[in-house]
Amino acid sequence: MAVLLLTLTALLAGQSAAPVAPGNRKAYCRGEVAGQYGTRPNYVTAGKLLKGPNGTTSVSGTVDRGSEGIKAFKCRFDAKGRFVDAMALTPDGE
């Protein structure tokens, strides 16, 4: 349920988003994930920007939730560089 909600919220927010420059996508992802998890961006670690099929890109990383542990996520950007969503990759136990 939390994964679906996190993805749906990000998808709706990103539908009319402007393209994000490749050099800013990791930081943009960190900000989106921090907001969705209710934490600060300095608790979010983003890996390399990876190129996918048809010009899409993605960034995977982790967010430190303190006593809740480390949670993995993946941000996706479409071929035009627009933010698509941030998917939780670690279950929240719900």
The 8 nearest C-alpha neighbors of each residue, nearest first, counted from 0:
[[1, 3, 2, 4, 93, 5, 91, 90],
 [2, 0, 4, 3, 5, 91, 93, 90],
 [3, 1, 5, 87, 0, 4, 6, 86],
 [2, 4, 6, 0, 1, 5, 7, 86],
 [3, 5, 1, 7, 6, 2, 8, 0],
 [6, 4, 2, 8, 3, 7, 1, 9],
 [7, 5, 3, 9, 86, 4, 8, 84],
 [6, 8, 10, 4, 9, 5, 3, 11],
 [9, 7, 11, 5, 10, 6, 4, 12],
 [8, 10, 84, 12, 6, 7, 11, 13],
 [11, 9, 84, 7, 13, 12, 8, 83],
 [10, 12, 8, 13, 9, 14, 7, 15],
 [13, 11, 9, 10, 14, 8, 15, 16],
 [12, 14, 16, 10, 82, 83, 11, 15],
 [15, 13, 11, 16, 12, 10, 83, 82],
 [16, 14, 13, 17, 12, 81, 11, 82],
 [17, 15, 13, 14, 81, 18, 82, 12],
 [16, 18, 81, 19, 15, 80, 82, 13],
 [19, 17, 81, 80, 79, 20, 16, 82],
 [18, 20, 80, 81, 24, 21, 23, 17],
 [19, 21, 23, 22, 24, 18, 80, 81],
 [22, 20, 24, 23, 19, 80, 48, 25],
 [21, 23, 20, 24, 25, 19, 26, 48],
 [24, 22, 20, 21, 26, 25, 27, 19],
 [23, 25, 27, 21, 26, 22, 28, 19],
 [24, 26, 28, 27, 23, 45, 29, 58],
 [27, 25, 29, 28, 23, 24, 30, 45],
 [28, 26, 24, 30, 29, 25, 23, 31],
 [27, 29, 25, 31, 26, 30, 24, 74],
 [30, 28, 26, 32, 27, 31, 40, 43],
 [29, 31, 33, 27, 28, 32, 40, 34],
 [32, 30, 28, 34, 33, 29, 35, 27],
 [31, 33, 35, 29, 34, 30, 36, 28],
 [34, 32, 38, 30, 40, 36, 39, 31],
 [35, 33, 37, 31, 32, 36, 30, 38],
 [34, 36, 32, 33, 37, 31, 5, 38],
 [35, 37, 33, 34, 38, 32, 64, 62],
 [38, 36, 34, 35, 33, 39, 32, 64],
 [37, 39, 33, 36, 34, 40, 42, 64],
 [40, 38, 33, 41, 42, 37, 43, 34],
 [39, 41, 33, 43, 42, 30, 29, 38],
 [40, 42, 39, 43, 44, 29, 33, 38],
 [43, 41, 40, 63, 39, 62, 44, 38],
 [44, 42, 62, 40, 41, 29, 61, 63],
 [45, 43, 61, 60, 62, 42, 46, 29],
 [46, 44, 60, 59, 25, 58, 43, 29],
 [47, 45, 60, 59, 58, 48, 44, 25],
 [48, 46, 49, 58, 45, 59, 25, 57],
 [47, 49, 58, 57, 56, 46, 50, 25],
 [50, 48, 57, 56, 47, 58, 51, 55],
 [51, 49, 56, 55, 54, 57, 48, 52],
 [50, 52, 55, 56, 54, 49, 53, 57],
 [51, 53, 54, 55, 50, 56, 78, 77],
 [52, 54, 55, 78, 51, 77, 50, 56],
 [55, 53, 78, 52, 51, 56, 50, 77],
 [54, 56, 78, 77, 51, 53, 76, 52],
 [57, 55, 50, 76, 51, 49, 75, 54],
 [56, 58, 75, 49, 74, 48, 76, 50],
 [57, 59, 48, 74, 73, 46, 47, 49],
 [60, 58, 73, 46, 72, 45, 74, 57],
 [59, 61, 45, 44, 46, 72, 71, 73],
 [60, 62, 71, 44, 70, 43, 72, 69],
 [61, 63, 43, 70, 69, 42, 64, 44],
 [62, 64, 69, 42, 65, 68, 43, 70],
 [65, 63, 67, 68, 69, 62, 66, 70],
 [66, 64, 67, 68, 63, 69, 62, 42],
 [65, 67, 68, 64, 63, 69, 70, 62],
 [68, 66, 64, 65, 69, 63, 70, 91],
 [69, 67, 64, 66, 65, 63, 70, 62],
 [68, 70, 63, 62, 64, 61, 71, 67],
 [69, 71, 62, 89, 61, 68, 63, 72],
 [72, 70, 61, 88, 89, 60, 87, 62],
 [73, 71, 87, 88, 86, 60, 59, 61],
 [72, 74, 59, 86, 85, 58, 60, 75],
 [75, 73, 85, 58, 57, 84, 28, 59],
 [74, 76, 57, 83, 84, 56, 82, 85],
 [75, 77, 82, 83, 56, 81, 80, 55],
 [76, 78, 55, 80, 81, 79, 83, 82],
 [77, 79, 55, 54, 80, 53, 76, 56],
 [80, 78, 77, 81, 18, 55, 76, 54],
 [81, 79, 18, 77, 19, 76, 78, 82],
 [82, 80, 18, 76, 77, 79, 19, 17],
 [81, 83, 76, 13, 84, 75, 80, 77],
 [84, 82, 76, 75, 13, 10, 81, 77],
 [85, 83, 9, 10, 75, 6, 74, 82],
 [84, 86, 74, 73, 6, 9, 75, 72],
 [87, 85, 73, 6, 72, 88, 84, 74],
 [86, 88, 72, 2, 89, 71, 85, 73],
 [89, 87, 72, 71, 86, 90, 73, 70],
 [88, 90, 71, 70, 87, 91, 72, 2],
 [91, 89, 92, 88, 87, 2, 93, 1],
 [90, 92, 93, 89, 1, 2, 70, 67],
 [91, 93, 90, 89, 1, 0, 67, 2],
 [92, 91, 0, 1, 90, 2, 89, 3]]
